[in-house]
């Protein structure tokens, strides 16, 4: 039974259970960037950002979180996949990524209690009535509709020419909100017990598998900490989903791959080690979190990951993957960097504004 990669190199192709092999083990993480239009249609800056990464040597290039319902938007300029009106832009984007030689993936998301009503014109929703954000609890019928809308979004992505989708079950967005043991005490089949709280994920996964082509790739992003996720349950869910054989890869967003878990019961080893030790049954394991140089990326593979996802490093260098594959001593440029540097690397003004407001000392302020 497979538990980890053995002596994998960053340059090794990665063959998944379904669909095209990835040319190497370095992929683009899904990154919020504010660069599309208010109605969710593709913006030119988003197209430029992603197609430059498609040409930059990444084995797989993933979009930002694309919301699957109008009310699921969580940030300005978010790419949408809830309407056929989004198809022309998504089709162009998938083709542009392919033209660069990279496998394409559209990430599917709903912000839930983290949505922005001033952007959507709709009230926030969540698995429970949430006094903190004013979100109201979804009815059972609305949860069932949510499942259908995730499935429809995957079909739309496939129609547009994407070679796969990833479900965003991390970072406190709606799918992750269902996993919250403290707050999700729904009395229907979507709350309370662990099996009930994970049910929505497995229904979406099964529905996508049933309605897309056999070679369509499906991934899942999880985060093991923060947003009221318990480490023990994150490990149990990761193990269950990898054993199920319905996803091709699990993308673990670890914040920092080599830090110890916050939970003292698991603090004996770094986060990556806990997930790399799980049986995979052919599912590939990717990790993200403070991978800013080629040596750390290789260290992740040496620790048992099958591939790495690069976020901030890909903002700094559109060709991070190509550089890292060519030179194991490659390191990202020192921060802060100038706005001119980020512009040259394909970040538009809205993305630069977002980066500047999110990561202190990332952008040099003139």
N, C-alpha and C positions, 0 to 999 in steps of 0.2 A: 504494500500500500504506500503510495507516494506521500511523503511528508514535507519534502523540501527540494529545492533545486540542488544539484550537485555540481560544483565548480562552474556554474554558469558565468558567462562573460557578458558585459553590456552589449557587445556586438553580436551575440548569438541571436538568431531568429527565434521567435516564440510562436510555437504552433498551439493554437487553442482547440478546444473540442469542436468548435464550429467556425465556419467562415475562414477568411484569409489569414495566413500567418502574418505576424508583425515582423518587420525587417530587423528589429533589434529590441532591446529591453528598456528603452527610454521612451516614455510617453508624456504627452502634455496633460497636465492636471486641468480640471474644469475651473475656470477662473471668472468670477464676477468682473464685468468690465464696462457696463453702462453705455455700450456703443451702438445699440440698435434703436429702433423707433418706438414711439409711445404706444403704438398698436401692436408691438411685438414683431413687426416685419424687420428683415435683415437690414442693418445699416452698413454703409460703405466702410466705416472704420472697423466694425466687427469683422467684416469680410477680409479686410487687409490684415488685421491682427492674426486671424486663424490661418489664412492661406500662406502667410509668411512662415508660420510654424510648420505647416505642411511641407514647405520647401526646406525646412531647417534640420531635417534628418530624424525627426521623431517617428518612431515605429507606429504610433497611433496618436492621432490628434483629436482631442475631445473639446466640444464646445463648452461654453458657460452653461449654467443651469437654465433650461428652457421650460417655462411654466406651461402646465397641461390644462389649466383652466384660467379664464380671464381673471378671476378673483385671486389667483395664486401668485400674482406678481409681487416680488419682494424688494425690487430696486429699480430705479429709473433706467430706461434703455435696455430692459431685459428682453432677450430673444424669446419669442413665443412659438408654441407648437400646438395651440389649442384650436386652430382654425385652418381650413384649407386656404385661406388668404395668405397664410405663411408659406405655402408650398413653393411658390416661385423663388423666393429668397433662399429657402432651405435647399432647394434643388441646385441652385447656383453655388451655394456654400459647399455642399458635398462634392460637387464636381471640382471646385477649386482646390479642396483639400486633396482629392485623388490626383489631380494634375501635378501636385508636388511630390507624389510618391508615397504618401502616408495613408494608412487605414483611417477611416472616419468614424466618429462616434458622436451622437447627440445625447447630452445628459438631460434627463427628464426630472422635473421638480415641481413642487407646490409649496409655497411658503407657510401656509396655514396661519398660525397665530403671529407669525413674523411677516405676514403680507402687509402691504401699504394701501389702506383704503383710499387715500388721496390720489393714488395712481390708478387704482382699479375701479373706483366708484362703487365698490361692493364691500359689505362688512367682512371683518375677519372671521374665519372659522377655525375650529380646532376639534380634537377628539372630546374635549370637555368644555364646559362653560368657564372661561378664563377671565377672572376679574382684573388681573394685571394688565391685559392687553385689550379687554373688551370683546374678545372673540367669543362666539357662541358655539355650542356643541353641535356637531353634525348629527343629523338623524341617521338611522340605519340605512334608509334609502339613499341618503346623500353619500354615505360611505360607499355603498354599492355603485353609485354613479361615479364617484372618484376613481374607483378601480377601473371602470369602463373607460374613463377619460385617459388614464395612464396607458391603457392598452391601445386606445385609438391614437394616442400621440406616438406610440412606438410604430404603429402601422403607417402613420403619416411620415415618420422619419424614414422608414423603409421605402415608401413610395418616392420620397425625395432623393433616394440614392445613398443614404447613409448605410454603412456596413454593420452598424450596431447601435445600441443605446445603452446608457447606464442609468439606473435608478438612483436618485439622490436620497438615500436613507440616513443621512448624517446631518450634523451641524444644527440640530434643533428645528429643521424644517418639518413639513407635515408628516411624512412617513416616519421620521424619527420621533415625532411627538406621540405617535401611537405606541412607541416602545417605552415611553416614560412610565415606570412602575408606580411612582408616587402619585401622579396626577391622572393617569388614564385608568380610571375606575368605572368605565362604562359598564352598564348592566347587560348590554347585548353581546354578540359574539366577537366584538372588536375591542373589548376592554377587560381589565381585571387580571386574569391569569396570563402567564408568559405566552402560552399558545394563542390566546385570544389577541393579545397585543401585537403579536407578530403576524397574525392572520392576513392583514391587509397586504403586507409585503408578498406573502406567498401566493395570494390570489392574483396580484398583479403579475408576478413572475410566471405563474401557470398560464394566465391569459395571453401574455405576450408570446410565450412558447407555442400556444395553440393557434395563434393567428398570424404569425410571421413565418417566413421561409426557414427551412431547416438550417441554412447556413448563416442566418442572421445572428450576430453576436449580442450577448446580453451580459452586462456587468451590474454590480451593486456596490455603492459606496456606503460604508458605515464609519462611524467614529466611536471609539470605546469609552470616551470620557466627556465630561461637561454636559450641559443640557439634560441633567438628571438621567443619564445613561449609566447603568451599573456595569462595572468591569466583568463581573461574573456572567451577566446576561449577554454582554457583547461577545464574549468568548463562546457562549452556548449558541447564540444566533449565528455567528461566523461558522462554527463547526457544522451546524444543521444545514445552512444554506450551501456550504461547499459539498456536503455529503449528498445533497439532493439531486445533483447532476443537471439542474436546469439552467444554472448560470455558467458562463464561461470564465468569468474572473470576479474576484472580490477585491475591491479597492478600499484599503484601510487608510483613512485620514487620521494620522497619529499625532499631528501638531509638531512633534519632534520624535523621529523614529527611535532614537536611542536614549530617551529619558525614561526613568522608572514610572510606572503607573501611579496615579494619585492615591489609589486604594492601597493602604498599607499591607493588606493581605496578599498583594501581588507585586510588591515593590522590590522583590529579590532579583528581578531581571528587567531589562528594558522592554518597552511595549512591543517592539518588533519581535522579540524572542517568544512572547506568549502566543502571537498569532502564527508565526512561522512553525511552531511546534504542532499545530493542529493538523490532523489528517485532511488531505485535500481531495482525494477521489478524482483526480484529473482537473479540478478547478485550479486556475492560476491565481496566485496571490500577489497583489501590488501594494506598495506602501508609498505614502507621501508624508513629508514633514521635515523641513530644514535640510533638504538635499541641495546644497549650493555648489557642489564641485563633483568632479568625476570620481574621485576616490571615495567619497561618501556614498555615491550611487553604487559603486562596486561593493562597498562594505555592506550595503543592504542585501545585495545578491548573496554575498558570502554568509550573511546571517540567515539566509533561507528564503528571502523573497524571490519571486519569479520576475518581477519587473518593478520599475520605479515610476512615479508620477512627479513631474517637475512643474512647480508653480512660479514662485518669485524668480527663480533662475531663468525661466523662459521669458519673463518680462524683461529681464536685463539683456538677454541674448536670444534673438529669434532662432539662432542656430546652436543653442546649448547642446542639443543632442549630437550634432555633427562634430562640434568641438570636443565634447567629452569622449566620443568614440575614437577620435584621432589621437587624443592625448590624455592619459590617466592623471596627469598633473594639472589639467585644466581646472581653474577656479573662476567663479564669477567675479566681475569687476567690483571693486570696493564701493560701498555705499557711504554717503548718499551720491546719487548720480544726477546729472543735469537733465532738465526737461528735454533739451536737444538730443541727448543720448536716447531717451525713451522714445521720442518722436522718430528717430532714425531706426529704432528697433520695431516700429510698427504700432506704437500705442497712440491712439487719438487723444484729443484734449479731455474728453470726459473720463477716459480710463486713467489718464495721468492725474486728474483731479481726485478720482476714487483712491488711487494708490497713495497719493499725498496725504489724504485725510485718514487713511486706514493704517498705514505703517510709518510711524515717526522715523525720521532720519533715513528714509528711503530715497526721497527726492530732495535735491538741494534747492532751497528757496533763494532766488536771486535777491 
